[in-house]
Amino acid sequence: MPRARFVEYDQRQWSLSELARAGGLPVSTLAHRIERYGATATGIQRALATGTLSARQAGRLGALRSPWRGR
């Protein structure tokens, strides 16, 4: 069984699942963002502030960026 991961943010120690729930993000998304941005206060703030896209929005964005898009 995986151990709980803790991070220090906003002068409090949070478990990753607690912080993800408070930020309205899936735990895996928050964990990957913290790996990318760093476990500093600034990195965690950025990870929480970055929005998420619905599957429909992501598909439309991908279609716009696709090199296969007809002109």
N, C-alpha and C positions, 0 to 999 in steps of 0.2 A: 504494500500500500504506500502511495507517495506521501512524503511528509509535507506539511503545510509550509508555504513560503511566506515570510514576513518582510515587509518593507516599512521604512520610516517615512512618513509624509504628514505634513501639517501638525508637527509636534506630537505625533501619536504613532504607535506601532500598529500596523494593519496587517491582517492576513490578506493574501492576494485575492481570495474569493470575496472577502468583505469589501475590499476596495473596488473590485470589479462590480459588485452589486450596487454599491453607492454611486458609482459612475455610470451605471446602466450599460455595461459592456460585458461580453462573454469573458470568462477567465482566461481562455487561451489567447484571445485578442489582446487583452491587457498584458499578459506575460510576454508575448512577442514584441509588443510595442516597448515594454520596459527593457527588453534585450536590445532593441534597436536604438532607443533614445538614452538609455542609461538609467540606473537606479537612483539618480540624484533627485532632489526636489524639483528641479526644472524639467528633467526628463519625465518624471511621473506626472507632473502637471501637463506636459505636452501630450503624453499618452492618454490622459483622461479627456483632454480638450479636443483631440482630433475626432471628428465625427465618423459615423459609419454610414454605409450606403445599403439600401435594400437591394435585393437581387435584380430587380427591374432597373434601378438606377445604375448599377454596376454594368449590366448588359448594354444599356444605352451608351454609357461612357466608353466602354470597350469598343462598341461599333463605330463610334465617332473617331476613335484613335487608330482603328484598324487600317493597315496599309492595303487591305483587300477591298476597302470601301470604294464603290464605283463613283465616278465623278461625272 
